[in-house]
Amino acid sequence: MKENLLKENRRSFLKGGLVLGGLALLRPEKVISSPLSDQYEDFKIITGPYLQTNFGNSITILWITSKDSSSWVEYGESPDQLDKKAYGKSDLGLKPAGRLNCVKLEHLKPGVTYHYRIVSKEIKDFQPYKLTYGDTISGNTESFLNANVAKDEVSFVMLNDIHDRPKSIAHLLDLDKGNKRDFIFFNGDIFDYQTDEKQIIDHMLQPCVDYFARSTPFIYVRGNHETRGKFARDFANYFDHVGYTAFTLGPVRFVVLDSGEDKLDSHPVYAGIVDFDQYREEQAAWLENEINRKEFKKAAFRVVLMHIPPRYSGEEHGAVHCTQLFEPILNRGRVDLVLSGHTHRYKIHPPDKKLNNYPIVIGGGPRDGSRTLTKISATNKQLQVSMVDDSGKEVGSYSVAKR
């Protein structure tokens, strides 16, 4: 009964969103035209820098320019001596020469603050045997702390189900103002669907750059709404990583799963061009290996982050498939916590000995009064969760002691 009601509540939120020609269409005022690079007269940095990381003594710096460029990052341990230089990853011996810049700094020293500056040189003309450069531009000198993966404590906050309401990013993060976090986690459905580059910039990247992303990295996994729309196949190009992965930071082994779409692969809106069942099965096989890795087994805590929770998320095919595939593996792996979104109703579900033997924390959103910020911290002895609503009131908490 509760799951059916939940299903209807989610449908009512999306009411007014029609399906036409395989694309999800919502309120007309939210449709955004796609900009082209030749619409910009001047060569400039459109947005950035913004940081992403999987830790392990590396960090990725991303930014977008208005025109194609040769770009790099100058960095060092002092703001007055940026004596190192890094370029984007070469492909078949060719350095990047586009608008979407992604430079990974590797072999960083743990626990050290680095200073950096992004630099781009415009490519005005690209002939087979002659390349003509234009202006060179650079950003301000910024800094970040390279986290020590062996640290004793880790903390982060989770946002989910923003649904194209960019002001919610700053509003929710203001509820944690003054606290230094290791990273910000976006647990899917930050958008309603993917329309174009301008939407990605205006509704996520620029708000993140303005608030935190020049100095604090974020980690991002797609929700089911990021799989929708004509720009969904370009979406990943604007990030270093938005799929499934695993990493260790301090006492926690983090496992990130991409739960995909909640609709059937055969649903008419997808017109036969998706295969999320196979994608989830691929992740299940990967997860079987992950729970047997020494990094997973030896961690004080094992935390899973996935948009569609492995239970308590209704009867749509994708939700049921996540339960069937992932729940048995998570039980065998004895995970300590799962953090999710998707349902738009915040709730902390304690372990159930007959079903999930781990707690599932589901964030709320996206409307005023139901938005949440979830705060997570862990030491070698205890993992603590506190969820606040958009007024700052705590609406849930949970603690897990080391087994």
Backbone torsions as a table, in degrees:
resi	resn	phi	psi	omega
1	MET	NA	-48.8	-178.9
2	LYS	-63.7	-39.4	-179.2
3	GLU	-68.0	-35.6	177.5
4	ASN	-66.5	-40.2	178.0
5	LEU	-63.9	-41.2	178.4
6	LEU	-60.3	-41.1	-179.8
7	LYS	-62.1	-42.9	179.9
8	GLU	-67.3	-37.4	179.2
9	ASN	-62.3	-40.9	179.1
10	ARG	-67.7	-37.1	177.4
11	ARG	-64.9	-38.2	-179.3
12	SER	-66.9	-33.8	176.7
13	PHE	-62.6	-38.9	-177.8
14	LEU	-89.0	5.0	178.9
15	LYS	-60.8	137.8	-174.0
16	GLY	96.0	-11.4	174.7
17	GLY	-95.0	105.9	-177.0
18	LEU	-94.7	168.4	178.3
19	VAL	-117.3	127.1	-177.2
20	LEU	-143.3	121.2	177.3
21	GLY	60.3	31.2	176.7
22	GLY	83.1	5.2	179.8
23	LEU	-118.8	139.8	177.8
24	ALA	-81.0	125.7	-179.3
25	LEU	-118.1	125.9	179.7
26	LEU	-110.1	-155.4	-174.8
27	ARG	-54.1	135.5	-175.2
28	PRO	-54.9	-34.6	-176.5
29	GLU	-68.9	-10.6	-178.1
30	LYS	-96.2	-3.9	178.3
31	VAL	-78.2	130.3	-173.2
32	ILE	-121.2	132.1	179.9
33	SER	-73.1	154.3	-175.5
34	SER	-90.7	122.7	178.2
35	PRO	-81.1	150.7	175.6
36	LEU	-115.9	152.6	-176.0
37	SER	-62.0	-29.6	-178.5
38	ASP	-75.8	-3.1	174.0
39	GLN	-78.1	-16.1	178.8
40	TYR	-91.6	122.4	178.9
41	GLU	-75.7	-39.6	-176.1
42	ASP	-100.7	153.8	173.5
43	PHE	-85.0	121.4	-176.1
44	LYS	-155.1	166.8	172.5
45	ILE	-85.5	118.1	-178.3
46	ILE	-76.5	-45.1	176.0
47	THR	-156.1	154.6	179.8
48	GLY	118.5	174.3	1.9
49	PRO	-79.5	153.9	171.8
50	TYR	-134.5	145.4	-170.3
51	LEU	-106.8	140.2	168.7
52	GLN	-132.9	157.4	179.8
53	THR	-162.6	153.8	164.8
54	ASN	-114.0	17.7	179.7
55	PHE	62.5	-151.2	-175.0
56	GLY	71.5	35.6	177.2
57	ASN	60.2	39.7	172.7
58	SER	-147.8	156.4	175.8
59	ILE	-148.7	146.8	-178.8
60	THR	-110.1	132.1	-179.6
61	ILE	-112.1	125.2	-176.2
62	LEU	-123.6	147.6	172.7
63	TRP	-159.8	164.4	-176.4
64	ILE	-124.4	131.0	176.1
65	THR	-107.2	161.3	-177.5
66	SER	-74.3	-23.5	-179.8
67	LYS	-138.8	165.4	179.4
68	ASP	-58.5	146.7	-176.2
69	SER	-155.8	162.5	164.5
70	SER	-96.3	123.9	-171.1
71	SER	-131.2	155.0	178.3
72	TRP	-157.5	172.4	176.9
73	VAL	-120.4	130.4	171.9
74	GLU	-101.2	131.3	-175.0
75	TYR	-151.4	163.6	178.7
76	GLY	-177.3	-178.4	-177.6
77	GLU	-87.3	-6.1	177.5
78	SER	-127.9	139.8	178.4
79	PRO	-65.3	-18.6	-180.0
80	ASP	-94.7	-2.5	-178.3
81	GLN	-142.4	81.1	176.8
82	LEU	-90.4	77.3	-168.1
83	ASP	-94.2	2.5	177.6
84	LYS	-114.0	153.5	-179.0
85	LYS	-136.4	137.3	179.0
86	ALA	-134.7	142.0	178.9
87	TYR	-112.3	168.4	173.7
88	GLY	-66.8	163.2	-177.0
89	LYS	-64.7	129.6	177.2
90	SER	-74.0	145.5	176.8
91	ASP	-119.3	112.2	-177.3
92	LEU	56.4	37.4	177.9
93	GLY	85.4	0.5	-177.9
94	LEU	-106.2	121.9	175.5
95	LYS	-70.9	152.8	179.1
96	PRO	-61.0	148.5	179.0
97	ALA	-148.2	49.6	-176.7
98	GLY	-125.5	-156.9	-178.1
99	ARG	-97.4	-28.2	-176.7
100	LEU	-94.8	107.8	-171.8
101	ASN	-103.1	131.3	-176.3
102	CYS	-141.8	106.9	-175.6
103	VAL	-121.3	124.5	-179.0
104	LYS	-102.3	123.3	174.6
105	LEU	-92.5	124.0	-175.4
106	GLU	-119.5	167.7	177.4
107	HIS	58.1	40.7	177.5
108	LEU	-80.0	157.5	179.0
109	LYS	-83.3	133.1	-179.2
110	PRO	-65.7	138.6	176.7
111	GLY	74.0	13.0	-177.1
112	VAL	-106.3	139.6	174.5
113	THR	-85.7	128.5	177.9
114	TYR	-111.6	147.6	175.6
115	HIS	-112.3	146.2	-175.0
116	TYR	-151.7	161.6	176.6
117	ARG	-143.9	132.5	176.8
118	ILE	-87.4	142.7	-178.1
119	VAL	-136.4	135.9	178.1
120	SER	-136.4	135.1	177.5
121	LYS	-114.1	119.0	-174.9
122	GLU	-62.2	136.9	171.5
123	ILE	-98.6	105.8	-175.4
124	LYS	-83.1	-34.5	-178.2
125	ASP	-148.9	133.0	-174.9
126	PHE	-125.1	93.6	177.9
127	GLN	-100.7	162.3	-177.5
128	PRO	-55.0	-35.7	-176.8
129	TYR	-125.8	16.4	177.3
130	LYS	-155.6	123.6	176.9
131	LEU	-113.8	126.8	-178.3
132	THR	-107.8	122.8	179.4
133	TYR	-91.1	154.7	173.2
134	GLY	-113.2	-134.8	-176.9
135	ASP	-73.3	154.8	172.0
136	THR	-110.9	129.3	179.8
137	ILE	-125.1	156.3	179.2
138	SER	-143.5	156.7	176.7
139	GLY	-89.7	-179.4	175.1
140	ASN	-71.2	160.9	174.4
141	THR	-76.5	122.5	-179.3
142	GLU	-116.2	176.9	179.4
143	SER	-147.8	158.8	174.5
144	PHE	-150.8	155.6	175.3
145	LEU	-96.8	121.8	175.1
146	ASN	-78.7	110.6	-173.7
147	ALA	-64.4	143.1	173.7
148	ASN	-84.7	115.2	-175.8
149	VAL	-65.5	-16.2	179.6
150	ALA	-93.9	12.4	-177.8
151	LYS	-63.0	160.3	-175.4
152	ASP	-86.7	-16.3	-176.0
153	GLU	-142.1	145.2	178.5
154	VAL	-135.1	144.5	176.4
155	SER	-146.7	146.8	178.5
156	PHE	-158.1	170.0	175.0
157	VAL	-124.7	153.0	-179.8
158	MET	-118.5	132.3	169.6
159	LEU	-117.2	146.7	179.2
160	ASN	-153.0	157.5	173.0
161	ASP	52.3	52.5	175.5
162	ILE	-74.0	-37.6	176.7
163	HIS	53.6	62.1	172.7
164	ASP	58.6	36.4	173.4
165	ARG	-120.2	77.9	-170.2
166	PRO	-60.2	-27.2	179.6
167	LYS	-66.0	-20.1	178.8
168	SER	-66.5	-27.4	-178.2
169	ILE	-62.1	-53.6	179.6
170	ALA	-67.1	-38.7	-178.5
171	HIS	-60.4	-47.2	-177.9
172	LEU	-70.2	-41.6	179.9
173	LEU	-67.1	-27.4	175.2
174	ASP	-61.6	-24.5	178.5
175	LEU	-70.2	-11.3	179.0
176	ASP	-119.4	16.6	-174.2
177	LYS	-58.0	137.2	178.7
178	GLY	95.8	-15.2	178.2
179	ASN	-92.6	135.4	178.3
180	LYS	-92.1	116.6	-178.9
181	ARG	-108.8	153.2	178.7
182	ASP	-72.7	-33.3	177.1
183	PHE	-164.1	166.0	173.5
184	ILE	-109.6	132.9	179.6
185	PHE	-111.4	125.4	174.7
186	PHE	-101.8	112.5	-173.7
187	ASN	-100.2	53.5	168.2
188	GLY	81.1	161.9	-178.7
189	ASP	54.4	44.3	171.9
190	ILE	-75.1	-20.2	177.6
191	PHE	-122.5	163.4	172.6
192	ASP	-79.4	-38.6	179.2
193	TYR	-171.5	169.9	-173.7
194	GLN	-102.9	114.8	-177.0
195	THR	-102.6	-50.2	-175.9
196	ASP	-167.6	-178.3	-178.6
197	GLU	-65.2	-41.0	-177.1
198	LYS	-59.7	-38.4	177.6
199	GLN	-61.8	-45.3	-179.6
200	ILE	-62.3	-41.3	-179.7
201	ILE	-69.4	-54.2	-172.9
202	ASP	-69.3	-33.7	-172.3
203	HIS	-97.8	-7.3	175.9
204	MET	-143.3	-58.8	-170.0
205	LEU	-61.4	-49.9	-177.5
206	GLN	-65.1	-43.5	174.5
207	PRO	-57.8	-35.9	178.2
208	CYS	-70.2	-42.3	178.0
209	VAL	-60.9	-44.6	-178.6
210	ASP	-63.7	-32.6	-172.1
211	TYR	-96.4	-47.0	-170.9
212	PHE	-150.3	-23.3	-159.6
213	ALA	-73.7	-8.6	175.8
214	ARG	-76.8	-19.4	-176.8
215	SER	-129.2	-19.7	177.8
216	THR	-121.1	128.0	-177.3
217	PRO	-77.0	157.7	171.0
218	PHE	-121.9	156.1	174.6
219	ILE	-120.1	143.1	-169.7
220	TYR	-141.9	130.9	170.1
221	VAL	-123.6	143.0	-178.7
222	ARG	-65.6	151.3	163.7
223	GLY	-102.3	-176.9	-179.7
224	ASN	-66.8	-27.7	-179.3
225	HIS	-74.8	-23.8	175.5
226	GLU	-72.8	-9.5	176.9
227	THR	-87.7	-3.2	-172.1
228	ARG	-105.6	150.4	174.0
229	GLY	101.7	164.5	-172.9
230	LYS	-69.3	-18.3	-177.6
231	PHE	-101.9	7.0	-175.2
232	ALA	-61.6	-30.6	-178.2
233	ARG	-81.1	-12.0	174.8
234	ASP	-97.6	-12.5	-170.9
235	PHE	-54.7	-46.6	-174.7
236	ALA	-65.2	-20.0	-179.1
237	ASN	-64.9	-18.4	-176.1
238	TYR	-93.4	5.4	-177.8
239	PHE	-138.1	158.9	174.4
240	ASP	-75.1	-34.7	-176.9
241	HIS	-161.2	131.1	176.0
242	VAL	-134.4	10.1	-178.3
243	GLY	-106.3	-156.4	-176.5
244	TYR	-82.3	148.4	-177.5
245	THR	-167.7	176.7	174.5
246	ALA	-148.0	147.0	178.2
247	PHE	-158.4	162.8	178.8
248	THR	-115.5	135.6	172.1
249	LEU	-141.5	119.2	-178.3
250	GLY	58.9	-133.4	-176.5
251	PRO	-83.1	5.4	-172.2
252	VAL	-116.3	135.0	166.3
253	ARG	-97.8	117.4	-179.6
254	PHE	-97.6	133.7	175.0
255	VAL	-122.8	120.9	-179.1
256	VAL	-108.9	123.8	178.9
257	LEU	-115.0	140.1	177.6
258	ASP	-99.3	101.8	-171.8
259	SER	-76.5	-8.8	174.3
260	GLY	72.8	-153.9	-177.0
261	GLU	-87.1	151.5	177.0
262	ASP	-91.6	-9.0	177.8
263	LYS	-85.1	162.1	172.9
264	LEU	-63.7	146.0	174.1
265	ASP	-58.3	-29.0	-177.9
266	SER	-86.1	3.0	-179.2
267	HIS	-59.7	138.2	-176.8
268	PRO	-55.4	-29.8	-176.8
269	VAL	-64.7	-20.6	-179.1
270	TYR	-97.5	-9.7	171.7
271	ALA	50.6	33.6	173.9
272	GLY	77.2	19.3	-175.9
273	ILE	-118.1	27.0	173.7
274	VAL	-134.0	161.0	-179.8
275	ASP	-149.5	63.5	-177.0
276	PHE	-74.1	-28.6	176.7
277	ASP	-58.9	-48.4	180.0
278	GLN	-63.3	-38.0	-179.2
279	TYR	-64.5	-42.1	177.1
280	ARG	-67.8	-37.3	177.8
281	GLU	-64.7	-37.5	175.0
282	GLU	-59.8	-42.7	179.1
283	GLN	-68.6	-36.2	178.3
284	ALA	-61.5	-42.3	177.4
285	ALA	-64.1	-41.1	177.1
286	TRP	-64.3	-39.8	-179.0
287	LEU	-65.5	-36.5	175.8
288	GLU	-57.3	-42.1	178.0
289	ASN	-70.0	-38.7	-177.2
290	GLU	-61.0	-43.9	-176.0
291	ILE	-69.6	-10.2	177.1
292	ASN	-101.6	-1.7	178.2
293	ARG	-74.1	147.9	-179.3
294	LYS	-64.6	-32.8	178.8
295	GLU	-62.8	-34.4	178.8
296	PHE	-75.2	-48.1	-175.0
297	LYS	-67.8	-34.6	-174.9
298	LYS	-87.4	-9.6	-178.7
299	ALA	-65.9	143.9	175.8
300	ALA	-62.0	-36.8	179.0
301	PHE	-139.1	149.1	178.8
302	ARG	-122.9	114.5	-174.7
303	VAL	-116.9	129.0	179.0
304	VAL	-108.0	133.9	177.6
305	LEU	-120.6	121.5	-179.3
306	MET	-154.2	142.4	-173.7
307	HIS	-66.2	-57.2	177.5
308	ILE	-82.2	119.1	-178.3
309	PRO	-65.2	153.9	-178.7
310	PRO	-74.6	6.7	175.4
311	ARG	-168.9	165.5	175.8
312	TYR	67.2	32.7	-177.3
313	SER	-130.9	25.6	174.0
314	GLY	92.5	-169.9	-171.3
315	GLU	-113.7	9.5	174.7
316	GLU	-62.6	154.9	-172.9
317	HIS	-57.4	-46.6	-176.6
318	GLY	-61.6	-39.5	179.2
319	ALA	-65.8	-43.9	178.9
320	VAL	-64.6	-40.4	179.6
321	HIS	-63.8	-39.6	176.7
322	CYS	-60.2	-42.7	179.1
323	THR	-63.0	-47.0	-177.8
324	GLN	-62.1	-42.4	-175.3
325	LEU	-81.4	-48.2	-166.8
326	PHE	-92.5	-34.6	-174.9
327	GLU	-57.6	-46.5	179.8
328	PRO	-61.8	-36.5	-179.2
329	ILE	-71.1	-41.6	179.1
330	LEU	-64.3	-36.4	175.7
331	ASN	-64.9	-45.1	179.4
332	ARG	-64.5	-34.5	-179.6
333	GLY	-78.5	-7.8	178.9
334	ARG	54.4	50.7	177.9
335	VAL	-66.9	156.0	-175.3
336	ASP	-98.7	-21.6	-175.7
337	LEU	-164.2	140.7	170.3
338	VAL	-121.0	130.8	178.3
339	LEU	-112.9	126.5	-174.4
340	SER	-141.7	-176.9	175.5
341	GLY	-142.8	-130.0	167.6
342	HIS	81.5	-43.5	-170.8
343	THR	-82.4	-17.1	-177.2
344	HIS	68.6	12.2	177.2
345	ARG	-130.5	112.4	-176.3
346	TYR	-69.7	142.1	-176.0
347	LYS	-166.6	142.1	171.5
348	ILE	-111.2	115.2	179.6
349	HIS	-100.6	115.5	178.0
350	PRO	-69.6	168.5	178.8
351	PRO	-58.9	147.8	176.7
352	ASP	-123.0	116.4	-174.0
353	LYS	-60.7	-25.1	-178.0
354	LYS	-92.0	-15.1	-175.2
355	LEU	-124.7	-94.5	177.7
356	ASN	-96.3	124.6	-179.5
357	ASN	-93.4	26.7	179.0
358	TYR	-139.2	152.8	176.7
359	PRO	-73.0	146.9	175.8
360	ILE	-120.8	119.3	179.0
361	VAL	-105.2	122.0	-177.5
362	ILE	-114.9	120.7	178.0
363	GLY	-76.9	160.7	-177.0
364	GLY	-94.4	-152.1	177.7
365	GLY	109.8	168.3	2.0
366	PRO	-102.8	-5.2	-173.2
367	ARG	-78.3	156.6	175.9
368	ASP	-56.2	135.0	-179.1
369	GLY	94.7	-19.6	179.2
370	SER	-119.7	-2.1	177.5
371	ARG	-72.1	149.2	-179.9
372	THR	-138.2	156.6	167.6
373	LEU	-122.5	126.0	-178.8
374	THR	-106.8	124.8	-177.4
375	LYS	-107.8	129.9	-176.9
376	ILE	-129.9	132.9	174.6
377	SER	-138.5	151.0	-178.9
378	ALA	-147.0	139.3	169.3
379	THR	-114.1	-172.2	177.7
380	ASN	-72.7	-10.5	-176.4
381	LYS	-113.8	-27.7	-173.8
382	GLN	-149.2	144.6	174.4
383	LEU	-114.8	130.2	-174.3
384	GLN	-125.5	134.0	178.0
385	VAL	-120.3	134.4	173.2
386	SER	-135.5	124.3	179.3
387	MET	-110.8	129.7	177.6
388	VAL	-118.7	148.6	174.8
389	ASP	-84.7	-177.3	-172.0
390	ASP	-74.9	-0.5	170.8
391	SER	-95.5	-6.7	-178.2
392	GLY	95.7	-2.1	-179.9
393	LYS	-77.2	133.4	176.6
394	GLU	-70.5	126.3	-178.7
395	VAL	-115.7	3.3	177.1
396	GLY	-178.8	148.9	176.1
397	SER	-151.3	156.7	-179.9
398	TYR	-159.6	143.2	176.6
399	SER	-130.0	146.2	179.4
400	VAL	-127.1	125.4	176.5
401	ALA	-90.3	150.4	178.7
402	LYS	-63.0	135.0	-178.9
403	ARG	-75.1	NA	NA
